Amino acid sequence: MTFPIPLLTTIIAIVACLYASYTDMTRGIIPNKLTFPLIGMGIVLNGVYAFLIGNPWYFMAGLIITGIIFALGYLFWKLGAWAGGDVKLFTALAALIPFYPALISYSVFNVQFPLEASYPFTLTIIINSILSILPFLLIYVLFVSVKSKPHLLGKLIAPVKSWKKNIVLTLVITSSVTLTIFITQQIQYQMILLSLILIYLLSLLISKLPNQVKAVLISLVTVFALFYNFKITITSMALLFVSIMVIEIIKQLLTTVSREALQDDYSTKDLREGMILAHHLYQKNEVVYWDEKSFFQRISEAFKKKDMTLINPYKGKVVVSSLAAGLSEGDIELIKNLQNEGKIKDQVRVKRGVPFAPSIFIGLIISLFIGDLAYILQQGLYNILY
């Protein structure tokens, strides 16, 4: 019997991700003694499976997918987005289960699950893992806030206090969606990208109207939408309102709250190898400085000052980077020398390590039993709009 091999590799992958989550949360690493054997094991087991089913292309395609995932992971590592252990764990998953194993099938509201995308299964795991990090990050930040920085909880739930503003935004977007559906039906041209652009432009236009005109317009359009389809409109408005609140909380989580909760200040004498800086250290001419502005802050500043060059200005030479690989002994020595010379202050902002392996485990489980979240979202938007 040949079918147990995909089941076996899937079970191995689940157990391995559980163990990687444990080591990442307790020791801050995903050990090589776990990932390297998994890569070899996956290649061997899938080679045996390809031989048993008489399909050598299955084995070759698996090797190609594993190589592509490693190259993609290496690129993310070079960009500083992933640590080396994350790259090797994704590569191991690609070697173990390069194709969707089809272990389960069920139907919800006449929709067959899991929903599989057209690209390789490991890319689905990566996408789901990245999306899964948001709820995990929320839980992690809540834990840090309660434990050591309780004042951050107020900032995190601040969007809840702005419920009146969010109700207005919900009505504006509802009106924009209603008008977009009406326009696309009239011109008989339905394309999801065009509809999303039209919704954005109409929302922007309605928001800029005087308050009295805006109130009249959204009232008329909302009444029309309720009359046209009361149940769908009410349900959509409720979901939209909740979504806006959640997005605002996530925005707070990824900006102000995460910066304060997941970063700490250290004296240069307390720096240790492997610590990850919160910001790049640059040298421009003879000046050494920390670039503490986020990408979104630079965009906001560029629009306010009407100078698009501020989005990506020339910052000088990178002296010490904030890549996920962390500080080396040479980096620490250089920072200490710069502090002794008076070029930087004796205060270095360091990121708290957020383990990514638990999100990889969650992403794997979602991929196996629910499907590709990005594909599901795309299909959901299409069904709502059309």
C-alpha positions in Angstrom: 0.0 0.0 0.0 1.4 3.4 -1.0 -1.0 5.9 0.6 0.5 5.9 4.2 3.6 7.8 3.0 1.9 11.2 2.5 0.1 10.7 5.8 3.4 9.8 7.5 5.2 12.9 6.1 2.3 15.1 7.2 2.3 13.7 10.8 6.1 14.2 10.9 5.7 17.8 9.8 3.0 18.5 12.4 5.1 16.9 15.2 8.2 18.8 14.0 6.4 22.1 14.0 5.1 21.5 17.5 8.7 20.8 18.7 10.1 23.8 16.8 7.4 26.0 18.5 8.5 24.7 21.9 12.2 25.4 21.3 11.5 28.8 19.7 9.4 29.9 22.6 11.7 28.5 25.4 15.1 28.9 23.9 14.6 31.3 21.0 16.0 28.9 18.3 14.8 26.3 15.9 17.7 23.7 16.1 19.6 22.5 13.1 19.4 19.0 14.5 15.7 19.1 13.8 15.5 20.8 10.4 18.4 19.2 8.6 17.3 15.6 9.2 13.7 16.6 8.2 14.9 17.9 4.8 16.7 14.6 4.1 13.9 12.5 5.5 11.3 14.4 3.3 13.4 13.9 0.1 14.0 10.2 0.8 10.3 9.4 1.7 8.9 11.3 -1.3 11.5 9.5 -3.5 10.2 6.2 -2.2 6.6 7.3 -2.7 7.4 8.4 -6.3 9.0 5.0 -7.0 6.0 3.1 -5.6 3.5 5.0 -7.7 5.7 4.9 -10.7 5.9 8.7 -11.2 9.4 10.0 -11.1 8.1 13.5 -11.9 6.5 13.6 -8.4 10.0 13.3 -6.9 11.6 15.8 -9.3 8.8 18.4 -8.8 9.2 18.0 -5.1 12.9 18.7 -5.3 12.2 21.8 -7.5 9.6 23.1 -5.0 12.0 22.5 -2.1 14.7 24.5 -3.9 12.4 27.4 -4.7 11.2 27.6 -1.1 14.8 27.6 0.2 15.7 30.4 -2.3 12.6 32.4 -1.3 13.4 31.9 2.4 17.1 32.9 1.8 15.9 36.1 0.1 13.7 36.9 3.2 16.7 36.1 5.4 18.9 38.5 3.5 16.2 41.2 3.8 16.1 40.6 7.5 12.5 39.4 7.7 13.2 35.8 8.7 15.7 34.1 11.0 17.8 31.2 9.6 15.8 28.6 11.6 12.5 29.8 10.0 14.0 29.4 6.5 15.2 25.9 7.3 11.9 24.9 8.8 10.0 26.1 5.7 12.5 24.2 3.5 11.9 21.0 5.6 8.1 21.4 5.2 8.6 21.8 1.4 10.7 18.6 1.4 8.2 16.6 3.5 4.9 17.8 1.9 5.6 19.5 -1.4 2.0 18.8 -2.6 -1.3 19.1 -0.8 -1.8 15.6 0.9 -5.6 15.6 0.7 -6.1 13.9 4.0 -9.6 15.3 4.7 -12.6 16.7 2.8 -15.8 18.3 4.0 -18.5 20.8 2.9 -19.7 24.0 4.6 -22.6 25.8 2.9 -22.0 23.8 -0.2 -18.4 24.9 -0.4 -15.9 22.1 -0.4 -13.0 22.4 2.1 -10.0 22.6 2.3 -9.8 25.2 -0.5 -6.6 24.7 -2.4 -4.8 27.4 -4.4 -3.1 26.8 -7.7 0.4 27.4 -6.4 2.6 24.9 -4.5 1.3 23.8 -1.1 4.3 25.2 0.8 3.5 28.7 -0.4 0.0 28.2 1.1 1.7 27.3 4.4 3.9 30.4 4.2 1.0 32.7 3.4 -1.1 31.2 6.2 1.8 31.4 8.6 2.3 35.2 7.9 -1.4 35.8 8.4 -1.5 33.7 11.5 1.2 35.8 13.2 -1.3 38.6 13.7 -3.4 36.8 16.3 -0.3 35.2 17.9 1.4 38.6 18.0 -1.7 40.0 19.7 -1.7 37.3 22.4 2.1 37.8 22.8 1.8 41.6 23.2 -1.1 41.2 25.6 1.1 38.9 27.7 4.0 41.3 27.7 1.7 44.3 28.4 0.0 42.6 31.4 3.3 41.3 32.7 5.5 44.4 32.4 3.8 47.3 30.6 0.1 47.5 31.6 -0.3 51.1 30.3 -0.2 49.7 26.8 -3.6 48.0 27.2 -5.3 51.4 27.1 -3.5 52.2 23.8 -4.5 48.8 22.3 -8.2 49.2 23.0 -8.3 52.9 22.0 -10.1 52.2 18.7 -13.1 50.8 20.7 -13.6 54.2 22.3 -13.8 55.8 18.8 -17.0 53.8 17.9 -18.9 56.8 16.7 -16.2 57.6 14.1 -16.2 54.0 13.0 -20.0 53.9 12.5 -19.6 56.9 10.2 -16.8 55.1 8.3 -19.0 52.0 8.1 -21.8 54.0 6.5 -19.4 55.7 4.1 -18.0 52.4 2.9 -21.4 50.8 2.7 -22.6 53.6 0.5 -19.5 53.3 -1.7 -20.0 49.5 -2.1 -23.7 50.0 -3.0 -22.8 52.7 -5.6 -20.0 50.5 -7.0 -22.4 47.5 -7.5 -24.9 49.8 -9.2 -22.3 51.3 -11.5 -20.7 48.0 -12.5 -24.1 46.5 -13.2 -25.1 49.4 -15.4 -21.9 49.3 -17.4 -22.0 45.5 -17.4 -18.3 45.2 -16.6 -17.4 43.3 -13.5 -13.8 43.1 -12.4 -12.8 42.8 -8.8 -9.7 45.1 -9.0 -11.7 47.8 -10.8 -14.5 47.4 -8.1 -12.0 47.8 -5.3 -10.5 50.9 -6.8 -13.9 52.4 -7.4 -14.9 51.6 -3.8 -11.8 53.3 -2.5 -12.2 56.4 -4.7 -15.9 56.8 -3.8 -15.1 56.4 -0.1 -12.5 59.1 -0.4 -14.9 61.4 -2.3 -17.8 60.9 0.1 -15.5 61.5 3.1 -14.4 64.8 1.7 -17.9 66.1 1.3 -19.3 68.7 3.8 -20.9 67.0 6.8 -24.5 67.9 5.9 -24.1 66.8 2.3 -22.4 63.6 3.4 -25.2 62.8 5.9 -27.9 63.2 3.3 -26.0 61.2 0.7 -25.1 58.2 2.9 -28.6 58.2 4.4 -30.3 58.0 1.0 -27.9 55.3 -0.3 -28.1 53.3 2.9 -31.9 53.4 2.8 -31.8 52.3 -0.8 -29.5 49.4 0.1 -31.7 48.3 3.0 -34.8 48.4 0.8 -33.0 46.5 -2.0 -31.7 43.7 0.3 -32.3 44.3 4.0 -30.7 41.1 5.4 -27.5 41.3 3.4 -27.1 45.0 4.0 -27.5 44.7 7.8 -25.2 41.7 8.0 -22.6 43.4 5.8 -22.7 46.6 7.9 -22.3 44.7 11.1 -19.3 42.7 9.7 -17.8 45.8 8.3 -18.1 47.7 11.6 -16.4 44.8 13.5 -13.8 44.5 10.8 -12.9 48.2 11.0 -12.5 47.9 14.8 -10.3 44.9 14.4 -8.2 46.6 11.7 -7.7 49.6 13.9 -6.7 47.4 16.8 -4.3 45.5 14.6 -2.9 48.9 13.3 -2.2 49.9 16.9 -0.7 46.5 17.6 1.7 46.7 14.7 2.7 50.3 15.3 2.7 52.1 18.7 1.9 49.2 21.0 4.3 46.7 19.4 7.1 49.2 19.3 6.8 49.8 23.0 5.9 46.3 24.1 8.4 44.5 21.9 11.4 46.8 22.3 13.6 47.6 25.3 16.5 50.0 25.9 19.9 48.6 26.8 23.1 50.1 27.9 25.9 49.3 25.5 27.7 47.3 28.2 24.6 45.0 28.4 24.5 44.1 24.7 24.8 40.4 23.9 25.5 38.5 20.7 22.3 37.6 18.9 20.3 40.6 20.1 18.3 42.2 17.3 18.5 46.0 17.0 15.2 47.9 16.6 16.8 50.3 14.1 19.6 50.4 11.6 22.7 52.5 12.6 23.8 54.8 9.8 26.8 57.0 9.1 26.2 60.0 6.8 29.3 62.1 6.3 30.7 62.2 9.8 27.4 61.8 11.6 26.3 58.5 13.1 22.6 58.1 13.9 19.8 55.7 14.4 17.0 55.7 11.8 14.0 55.4 14.1 11.3 56.4 11.5 9.2 53.5 10.2 8.2 53.2 6.6 4.7 54.3 7.3 5.9 57.3 9.3 8.1 58.3 6.3 5.1 58.0 3.9 3.0 60.1 6.2 5.7 62.8 6.4 6.2 62.7 2.7 2.5 63.4 2.1 2.4 66.2 4.7 5.4 67.9 3.3 4.5 67.0 -0.3 8.0 65.7 -0.9 8.0 62.1 -2.1 11.8 61.8 -1.8 11.2 61.6 1.9 9.8 58.1 1.5 13.2 56.6 0.7 15.8 59.3 1.4 19.5 58.8 1.2 20.5 57.8 4.7 24.2 57.1 4.3 26.1 53.9 5.0 24.7 51.2 7.2 27.1 50.8 10.1 25.2 48.1 12.0 21.9 46.5 10.7 18.8 45.3 12.4 18.6 42.1 10.5 17.1 39.0 12.1 20.5 37.4 12.3 21.2 39.6 15.3 24.4 41.4 16.6 27.8 39.8 16.2 30.7 40.4 18.6 32.2 42.8 16.0 28.9 44.8 15.9 28.9 45.1 19.7 32.5 46.2 19.8 31.8 48.9 17.1 28.8 50.2 19.0 30.7 50.4 22.2 33.6 52.3 20.5 31.1 54.8 18.9 29.5 55.4 22.4 33.0 55.9 24.0 33.7 58.4 21.2 30.5 60.3 22.1 29.0 59.7 18.6 25.9 57.8 20.0 24.2 57.7 23.4 24.7 54.9 25.9 21.2 53.6 25.1 20.5 51.1 22.4 16.9 50.0 21.5 16.7 46.2 21.0 13.8 44.1 19.8 12.2 41.4 21.9 12.4 38.2 20.0 8.9 37.1 18.8 9.0 33.4 18.0 7.7 32.7 14.5 7.6 28.9 14.8 4.2 28.8 16.5 2.7 30.8 13.6 4.3 28.3 11.2 2.6 25.5 13.1 -0.8 27.3 13.0 -0.3 28.1 9.3 0.4 24.4 8.7 -2.8 23.3 10.5 -4.9 25.9 8.7 -3.4 24.8 5.3 -4.2 21.1 6.0 -7.8 21.5 7.3 -9.1 24.8 6.0 -7.0 25.7 2.9 -5.4 28.8 1.6 -6.6 31.9 3.5 -5.6 34.3 0.7 -7.6 32.3 -1.8 -10.6 32.1 0.5 -10.5 35.9 1.1 -10.3 36.4 -2.7 -13.3 34.1 -3.3 -15.2 35.8 -0.5 -14.7 39.3 -1.9 -15.8 38.1 -5.3 -19.0 36.6 -4.0 -19.8 39.7 -1.9 -19.2 42.1 -4.9 -20.8 40.0 -7.6 
